[in-house]
Amino acid sequence: MGPLIYLDNNATTPVVPEVLGAMEPWLWGGFGNPSSGCRLGREAAAAIDTARSQVAALAGCQSEELVFTSCGTESITTAIQSAVASQKRHIVTSAVEHSATLRICEDLAGKGFEITRLPVDASGQLDLDELKAAIRPETALVSLIWANNETGVLWPLEKIASLVQKTNAILHIDAVQAFGKIPLCLEGLGVHFMSFSGHKLHAPKGVGALYINRRVPFTPFLRGTQENGRRGGTQNVASIVAFGKAAEIAAAHPLEPTLRDRLETSLLATIPGCCVNGDRANRLPNTTNLSFDGIESEAALILLDERGVCCSAGSSCATGSGKPSHVLKAMGLTDARAKSSLRLSLSRLTTPEEITRATEILPAVIEKLRAVSLADSPVAFS
């Protein structure tokens, strides 16, 4: 087996050397508590300020509008819990959200909140007229994903923000999968909350951020004095510094769809019964979700892993569940097609040589699985 070909970057990304180099000093000599008044504490606090400016520059917002968290899930939960702190008891979301949003909405439904889950069409797109019709005077929150983590499908952020801005609802956008991959300018956009995660753009796991529009009321999820009283708990200085550096690098190295398109085009041309799931025109530049007739994705993942290709069957949070993707099912795919789908996601570290090798390995694996399936079929013995 040759070198590993990592095509699971929507699950997580490797920490790049520049990011590791930025965070290492804060794991050793720079161990001060940023809330402390001593020299080490002041240095740590200054490093956090620098990182906040770096992340804010990538988000196109003011530094003071960013709060550092432990992950995307915390950011999502914090935004939603703050937005529903009013007396309103209605939430609008979609059927294809990340599990972090789905689970908190399920929890709130159990507490008496009414949840409207908007459907999507066969391409994974949202009907904005349905969104408009779903928002009512008692709607506290509209919480929507910007880029789907499984298909990469992008929703029209500006149009969504403009629509919600005409109502009294709070708008939260889950941008965990999109941040650092496509341009963003939050200033003047009309979004109230936006969630980010560092490990999707080559920072370590365990650090995220939440954009809080300076004009929106906010109720902290974790109480304390840190982060200007908006998120309690001693800050993870090393990881925050790493997130800042990763954001700076992402701003300087925008992702291009060239290698993704080359991989996708080759697989569509060489594997019969292969098709793309989702809108091919409006999606992240690094993501393709493909279904392959006559295979089980879980079996494909095992064989691909043995041959040095890492990818996934959908969201990493649902791996091993045995259930078809809720995203693909919401798009109208049959159970069989949903269970025959693979998500291939690239990063700026992906090389042309890796794509060439992947276009050789994947067809061979699909062919082998189909041959085994045919041999096991009762039809083969008739």
Summary of the structure (lengths in Angstrom):
residues: 382
radius of gyration: 21.8
end to end distance: 38.2
largest distance: 81.5
contacts: 1301
relative contact order: 0.17
helix: 42%
strand: 17%
